[in-house]
Amino acid sequence: MLNPRFEALGTSPFVRLRGLLDGIPPGDDPIMMSLGEPQHAPPEMVGRIIFEQKHLFGKYPPQNGTEEFRQAVAGWLNRRFALPDGFIAEDRHLLPLSGTREGLFMAVQVVVPETKGGGTPAVMMPNPFYHAYAGAVAATGADAIFLPVTKELNFLPDLEAISNETWAQTAAFFICSPANPQGSAASCEYYARLVSLARQHDFVVLADECYAEIYDSEPPVSVLEVCAAENNLSNVLSFHSLSKRSNVPGLRSGFVAGNEDLISAFRTVRTFGGAIPPGPTYAASTALFNDDAHVEANRALYREKFDAAEKILSGRFGFYRPDGGFFLWLDVGDGIAATTKLWRQAGIKVLPGAFLGHEDGDGHNPGAPYIRLAVVHDIEVTTRALTKLCDVL
Ligand SMILES: Cc1ncc(COP(=O)(O)O)c(C=O)c1O
């Protein structure tokens, strides 16, 4: 007795990668660059606060977070995105999440109705995409529409290429900025256009902004900035996380911010099936959101590595410095062949772009020519890996 809805999903990119490299011995000591898991140390305060607050494991945690947590989140949003004081009301526009992934998954169940535009609702997403989006859509039985992204369009979906009929069917639109895997950040103009289409055609923008703190020179904008300029949060949910900002993917701490009615509906659904962060997690997250110094230091480490990557890769494999995030998205011609070769000859594990992309009806997968490298290790390991990569490819 299995739910057939999930059959279309196939296997996750990481299970596929395991299958691809199964039985092939690594050519050297393995360097794992396939997984977007920060390897920089978590701030010291995390362990200390969790220990100090361990008695809170004996209590069911509050679904809305503590007051201190909500204030810290609102304070961070206001600082980071220059939002006017009070635009994000802590009790009405915020909801804690156990990391963004579970929230992104549940959001589709919260916002997608039974029908839209007289038929099956559609949920749009960029292609390639973060795999949770497709899983979320499959769970609801909505139609997933995969929007191919190209370098010419800065790897963001072409909003003008979508017909009014398709917009009418659309119930939700996933946008990832800075994008995983390409690192492109949506501009204010792009977000403004998307939000205006959402209001015109009555769909919800699900903005995955979990990489907003990992950037090169320009801080990526949030969809919330566009909303603040219009003093209107309707049709918008913005997702954030401490996983990348503070190197604590194991803490499972994030939140969603947005329109009051959407947040209220989200809260109701979470009363039945939400993964609520534990009390000690709220306490540690409060301290992390109140502190920007560790984030600046973290960003400097990534910048140093992108400097090194630029020296090694400039002019090769379509190298570019991403606006944000910590991935290199390299055009190697055949991503699957390059992945196998890198593992077999150098022990470098990367992710083929094809595994992050969806194949269209003509057999075209926009991720196929690429490999994704997570630049999460220290500068020494990163430099060694990229130098070897050039030798092998
Ligand atoms: C684009 C994107 N969204 C969401 C997530 C989920 O992160 P978390 O649940 O740790 O906040 C990830 C993790 O790698 C990601 O790459």
The ligand as a Gaussian input file, in Angstrom:
#p B3LYP/6-31G(d) Opt

LIG

0 1
 C       18.110000      25.690000      -1.765000
 C       17.985000      25.060000      -0.433000
 N       16.871000      25.250000       0.255000
 C       16.699000      24.695000       1.470000
 C       17.670000      23.894000       2.031000
 C       17.391000      23.269000       3.365000
 O       18.182000      23.787000       4.360000
 P       17.769000      23.704000       5.892000
 O       16.581000      22.792000       5.997000
 O       18.957000      23.165000       6.573000
 O       17.406000      25.099000       6.286000
 C       18.863000      23.668000       1.350000
 C       19.900000      22.799000       1.927000
 O       20.889000      22.455000       1.373000
 C       19.026000      24.271000       0.077000
 O       20.140000      24.102000      -0.631000

